[in-house]
Amino acid sequence: MTAIASVTTSQPLPLLRVRDLTISAGGHAITTGTNLELARGETIAIVGESGSGKSLTAKAIARLLPPAVTAAGSISYDGQDLMALPEREMRQIRGRRLSMMLQDPFTMLNPLMKSGLHIAEMLRDRPEFRDRTAMNAEVARRLGEVGITDPDVAERMPFQLSGGMSQRVAMAAALARDPELLIADEPSTALDVTTQAEIIALLKRVQKKRGMSLILITHNLRLAFSTCDRIYVMYAGSLLEVGSARAVEDDPFHPYTLGLLLSEPPAEKRVARLIAIRGQVPRADEVAGRCTFADRCDWAKDKCRAGMPPLIEQAPGRFGACIRRNEIAAEMRDLRGAALETATVALSAPPSDKPLLRAANIVKEYSGRSGTVVRALKGVSIEIGPGESVGLVGESGSGKTTLGRTLVGLETPTSGAIEIAGIGASKFSAMSAVDRTATRRTIQMVFQDPYSTLNPRHSVRRSLTEALRTIGRFTKAERDARVAELLREVSLPESYAERRPSSLSGGERQRVSIARSLAVNPKILVCDEPVSALDVSVQAQILNLFKRLQQELGLSYLFITHDLAVVRQVADRIYVLYLGEIVEQGSAEEVIARPKHPYTQRLISSIPR
């Protein structure tokens, strides 16, 4: 395998030095000759799409690879070769000097252990904490370090905590032995923008206080640029670019880095169209011996496929693996300038006298513990006009998903009125069969996780065919023609009809989910966080798809999200939901550019810049 050229920092003795790290499984290469360095107290980010090898590289550094996955090369930590250590000696380093924090806190927390015990377990070998009182005090101090001041949290089970609170407990456990290096693998991906900002701020504060080094694994470029000193860009198991965060953001050297930047929806403006990277990440051994990005690159030539471009220093402190860098630099800058031109945004018309959807004073209550009543929605009213895209934004727990499920009949409101295309739809079970069928044809829902909504045993054809059966009888020829048409509408080849969900990428599964919703020719799509689980490049593809479908089919959208940068690209108007109440509404540009409510201001200020 081709080794990547050495990347050095100004620090003569880095805390971590990785050389020619190759990872493989089942005879297939996952990464090819990765080199990286980390100075004491420095923060680096490893960025790239899913399948690039980021997380496995991090796990290889911590010697936590799955049993069937092997690594070779050199990993030097403070001058000690970790690859040569027996597992017993590695355990003495892992946790004490080097610690890892995973994306999903619930995979780090034992569901059968109280939250405080996760921290206590890390401290049991310290003689000063053998006394229970001293241990409890230290657990409380450690929780306080990550912003948890409620002493009851230590006694709660993981399932009793919110996502943000669980991540704080997981962070406290990862930091309990005062490691010199923390590897944080997507530590905020599943969190709301405000909670994400709090977690990253906590990480940086603890890092500064301790002089700790930090490796951040993320696909969120805004987060990487706002948090890290240097950026490593990884694709299909290879490093394609390395440099300071500011330099990489201002002038990316590699077309792949530029593609990631252009896929990221800008928070400060609305653009006419996001420039998405076509296709998906290949396996490392599928593109061995050539530029790994050539098949998705608009600037690729035959010479790019003739051999693997080395990662070399192309400017002081800047490393790139593009042999056409000097030839295409001006074109790359021009493309970026054109892509970031502000779109002309028409002023939003006032709500229609005959809205397609009207919800008035919706209240939704649930029975809580000990007979208490939880009010998820507290008199919410919204309207959606024909062909209009409306955003519904707020944090987890604000009631966004509850409202969406109520509108499509998956929940019944405690009180209030819902009217869809002139039909009363407050209680689906009380509607006539004719009205219920008409309403379900009018409004459909696209969920956050397409994999959980598609039957893994069913082919794409069967999933779409079952949706078609709800609107009438078709001959086999008619069904096959409509399936092919639906796949074309979401930009998938007709051959995908025979595939099952497990053989599709995340973006492809979401396209199939959208196609299934379109099968009944709806007028409204309720989209519940439809891109939050996707890579930035795939997210751009799906957002462009939503825009195109609206133009071609005249669809109306209720776009539910916590990401204001995303909603700015698709919504005409925005409702801001906080603790079950609408606290602000107006045109998307007005709400985002000039927010009036303190909660909206907090959401916007939490966006990584």
Rosetta blueprint (number, residue, H / E / L):
1 M L
2 T L
3 A L
4 I L
5 A L
6 S L
7 V L
8 T L
9 T L
10 S L
11 Q L
12 P L
13 L L
14 P L
15 L L
16 L E
17 R E
18 V E
19 R E
20 D E
21 L E
22 T E
23 I E
24 S E
25 A E
26 G L
27 G L
28 H E
29 A E
30 I E
31 T E
32 T E
33 G E
34 T E
35 N E
36 L E
37 E E
38 L E
39 A L
40 R L
41 G L
42 E L
43 T E
44 I E
45 A E
46 I E
47 V E
48 G L
49 E L
50 S L
51 G L
52 S L
53 G L
54 K H
55 S H
56 L H
57 T H
58 A H
59 K H
60 A H
61 I H
62 A L
63 R L
64 L L
65 L L
66 P L
67 P L
68 A L
69 V E
70 T E
71 A E
72 A E
73 G E
74 S E
75 I E
76 S E
77 Y E
78 D L
79 G L
80 Q E
81 D E
82 L H
83 M H
84 A H
85 L L
86 P L
87 E H
88 R H
89 E H
90 M H
91 R H
92 Q H
93 I H
94 R E
95 G L
96 R L
97 R L
98 L E
99 S E
100 M E
101 M E
102 L L
103 Q L
104 D L
105 P H
106 F H
107 T H
108 M H
109 L L
110 N L
111 P L
112 L L
113 M L
114 K L
115 S H
116 G H
117 L H
118 H H
119 I H
120 A H
121 E H
122 M H
123 L H
124 R L
125 D L
126 R L
127 P H
128 E H
129 F H
130 R L
131 D L
132 R H
133 T H
134 A H
135 M H
136 N H
137 A H
138 E H
139 V H
140 A H
141 R H
142 R H
143 L H
144 G H
145 E H
146 V L
147 G L
148 I L
149 T L
150 D L
151 P H
152 D H
153 V H
154 A H
155 E H
156 R L
157 M L
158 P H
159 F H
160 Q H
161 L L
162 S L
163 G H
164 G H
165 M H
166 S H
167 Q H
168 R H
169 V H
170 A H
171 M H
172 A H
173 A H
174 A H
175 L L
176 A L
177 R L
178 D L
179 P L
180 E L
181 L E
182 L E
183 I E
184 A E
185 D E
186 E L
187 P L
188 S L
189 T L
190 A L
191 L L
192 D L
193 V H
194 T H
195 T H
196 Q H
197 A H
198 E H
199 I H
200 I H
201 A H
202 L H
203 L H
204 K H
205 R H
206 V H
207 Q H
208 K H
209 K H
210 R H
211 G L
212 M L
213 S E
214 L E
215 I E
216 L E
217 I E
218 T E
219 H L
220 N L
221 L H
222 R H
223 L H
224 A H
225 F H
226 S H
227 T H
228 C L
229 D L
230 R E
231 I E
232 Y E
233 V E
234 M E
235 Y E
236 A L
237 G L
238 S E
239 L E
240 L E
241 E E
242 V E
243 G E
244 S E
245 A H
246 R H
247 A H
248 V H
249 E H
250 D H
251 D L
252 P L
253 F L
254 H L
255 P H
256 Y H
257 T H
258 L H
259 G H
260 L H
261 L H
262 L H
263 S H
264 E L
265 P L
266 P L
267 A L
268 E L
269 K L
270 R L
271 V E
272 A L
273 R L
274 L L
275 I L
276 A L
277 I L
278 R L
279 G L
280 Q L
281 V L
282 P L
283 R L
284 A H
285 D H
286 E H
287 V H
288 A L
289 G L
290 R L
291 C L
292 T L
293 F L
294 A H
295 D H
296 R H
297 C L
298 D L
299 W L
300 A L
301 K L
302 D H
303 K H
304 C H
305 R L
306 A L
307 G L
308 M L
309 P L
310 P L
311 L L
312 I E
313 E E
314 Q E
315 A E
316 P L
317 G L
318 R E
319 F E
320 G E
321 A L
322 C L
323 I L
324 R L
325 R H
326 N H
327 E H
328 I H
329 A H
330 A H
331 E H
332 M H
333 R H
334 D H
335 L H
336 R H
337 G H
338 A H
339 A H
340 L L
341 E L
342 T E
343 A L
344 T L
345 V L
346 A L
347 L L
348 S L
349 A L
350 P L
351 P L
352 S L
353 D L
354 K L
355 P L
356 L L
357 L E
358 R E
359 A E
360 A E
361 N E
362 I E
363 V E
364 K E
365 E E
366 Y E
367 S E
368 G L
369 R H
370 S H
371 G H
372 T L
373 V E
374 V E
375 R E
376 A E
377 L E
378 K E
379 G E
380 V E
381 S E
382 I E
383 E E
384 I E
385 G L
386 P L
387 G L
388 E L
389 S E
390 V E
391 G E
392 L E
393 V E
394 G L
395 E L
396 S L
397 G L
398 S L
399 G L
400 K H
401 T H
402 T H
403 L H
404 G H
405 R H
406 T H
407 L H
408 V L
409 G L
410 L L
411 E L
412 T L
413 P L
414 T L
415 S E
416 G E
417 A E
418 I E
419 E E
420 I E
421 A L
422 G L
423 I E
424 G E
425 A L
426 S L
427 K L
428 F H
429 S H
430 A H
431 M L
432 S L
433 A H
434 V H
435 D H
436 R H
437 T H
438 A H
439 T H
440 R H
441 R H
442 T H
443 I E
444 Q E
445 M E
446 V E
447 F L
448 Q L
449 D L
450 P H
451 Y H
452 S H
453 T H
454 L L
455 N L
456 P L
457 R L
458 H L
459 S L
460 V H
461 R H
462 R H
463 S H
464 L H
465 T H
466 E H
467 A H
468 L H
469 R H
470 T L
471 I L
472 G L
473 R L
474 F L
475 T L
476 K H
477 A H
478 E H
479 R H
480 D H
481 A H
482 R H
483 V H
484 A H
485 E H
486 L H
487 L H
488 R H
489 E H
490 V L
491 S L
492 L L
493 P L
494 E H
495 S H
496 Y H
497 A H
498 E H
499 R L
500 R L
501 P H
502 S H
503 S H
504 L L
505 S L
506 G H
507 G H
508 E H
509 R H
510 Q H
511 R H
512 V H
513 S H
514 I H
515 A H
516 R H
517 S H
518 L H
519 A L
520 V L
521 N L
522 P L
523 K L
524 I E
525 L E
526 V E
527 C E
528 D E
529 E L
530 P L
531 V L
532 S L
533 A L
534 L L
535 D L
536 V H
537 S H
538 V H
539 Q H
540 A H
541 Q H
542 I H
543 L H
544 N H
545 L H
546 F H
547 K H
548 R H
549 L H
550 Q H
551 Q H
552 E H
553 L H
554 G L
555 L L
556 S E
557 Y E
558 L E
559 F E
560 I E
561 T E
562 H L
563 D L
564 L H
565 A H
566 V H
567 V H
568 R H
569 Q H
570 V H
571 A L
572 D L
573 R E
574 I E
575 Y E
576 V E
577 L E
578 Y E
579 L L
580 G L
581 E E
582 I E
583 V E
584 E E
585 Q E
586 G E
587 S E
588 A H
589 E H
590 E H
591 V H
592 I H
593 A H
594 R L
595 P L
596 K L
597 H L
598 P H
599 Y H
600 T H
601 Q H
602 R H
603 L H
604 I H
605 S H
606 S L
607 I L
608 P L
609 R L
